């Protein structure tokens, strides 16, 4: 796979190369959009917390880690049940190395972070099996568009990531409602991707909403309201507001493909300014298919940071190579942006060292 | 008084000229910090609302006007009891003309705006006569410092304004507690400045807090907690976080002198990067003395937009020349920044035309 710097041109190579060249040497703003959904608490769905209730704390803890270099609402850092650390560790290390400004945006939270955050007017999401998952979707989209327009004036381009446990299940829900074949294709933070469970949840949600596969292809607001999560209208609005003026890197895995479908349905014109930035772990994942989803939606490029943890001395990082965590908190996009900001002067080796340094510091503190 | 563009070098001329030259042609970020205090509801204190309860709506309505060009939480726009429009009209016109990005920050609100806002963790303020006016001051300062640090990376410099009715009374309270002689010197949005009432309120508050003039000179956090308002820790933190990296224009009248005293007591080093930006109406006001307050605190420059409404065809604007409103929502600083961004290509005549155009549009809508 062709690379520019340590960034893989993972999909739509020509466009991917044009995107990385366009942002080469430029100053981005990184926005981490955090939210929660009760969907994450369905047993077997998320690895983002040791107990289902912990998923309420993961997004604010990630936000604190990004801005403070440590968490305040929990001790230590968010980890999977087996002790593997949050991908916010990657994002934080990359953004710090490249001195990229960070803004946290709340899309709807049960627990608020002890750091400043942009309030986009959303509220926490419900279990999508109810078919009535998110309130106030249209208003959040509109507010996020306003924010995106203003923030686009403060940077050469935006990198927009997310932290919302359960988000690949809601992604499957919205993609299905909008007629994108994503069954068996969405990613998971666990090595054993619970596809059957996600499909069941989506079916239950569609029935409860009296909808079916594809019935909401032209109604993304209702698709989110029924089967989505609060992150989606927030990120979609930010992308729409910003991408009319500057390039936008949607930083995430298959969750961002659901946002892509929403953006396309709301304002297709901005897609020429949009790319997806993710990790090598997502691109190489045998249990999901980001490219297969994206190519059904739009002809946007995918870039992936080439960073790997195979050579790390820490088990907690090495585990990423076994398909645990893989992506989140905009980790892949943040790494891409850090490398691009300095014309490749930050390499994957340098980034790994910084991540290991921060990992050690945080685990000591714990 | 010497001018650069249509900006008066109103105080500390050499430093003022250096500041305007430093920001000439540069891209600022405008932050409007909004909050409420029960102090505004003391009869006779504020002109920011027709009825005391309206003061809860003025800051969010100002924020909406800045971002949407119209208000959502109220009909029309905030006006004084005699129908004179909010200075947000000036800020909005200036920022729009010069295409300056806007961020709204909430320092503590009773009524939330229907637009995105940065939540700094504060809560609405109480009547300062209780001597127990603001909660969580230290935490808000710390969070605002974090935000200021990040936002400083997104712009060449920051312009930080405020909208908080009752703010000149709380300014007198904090300045007095910190030993700055401000009695009879703070400004008012009304032509008859109720100095005696403000002094009484401050005395009552000092007694209730078991403090006296100057007793909190070295304890700005307690000065705000006892006699201040929520805007103060938010703006002070933003200034401290940002001014370590980039210039900061504190956009306001005598309310900003209270913040200046707080910033000095918390981190004097940043003051070399700070100026106050205000209006000609404040500089020429016979009922207040911004320079007299500032010169007791620190050797920072004051710049003032030279815009006047004497030649306006609208009574609602002409009234500004009679000492009504005068300043607020960062009007003076926004005008200074708009002129400086384009090297003076925006003149006071052009700005007046834009303000009149928006005034007409908004009054028609009403």
Interface residues (C-beta under 8 A of the other chain):
Chain A: X29 X67 X68 X99 X100 X101 X102 X103 X105 X106 X112 X114 X115 X116 X117 X118 X119 X120 X121 X139 X143 X144 X146 X147 X150 X151 X153 X154 X155
Chain B: X29 X67 X68 X99 X100 X101 X102 X103 X105 X106 X112 X114 X115 X116 X117 X118 X119 X120 X121 X139 X143 X144 X146 X147 X150 X151 X153 X154 X155
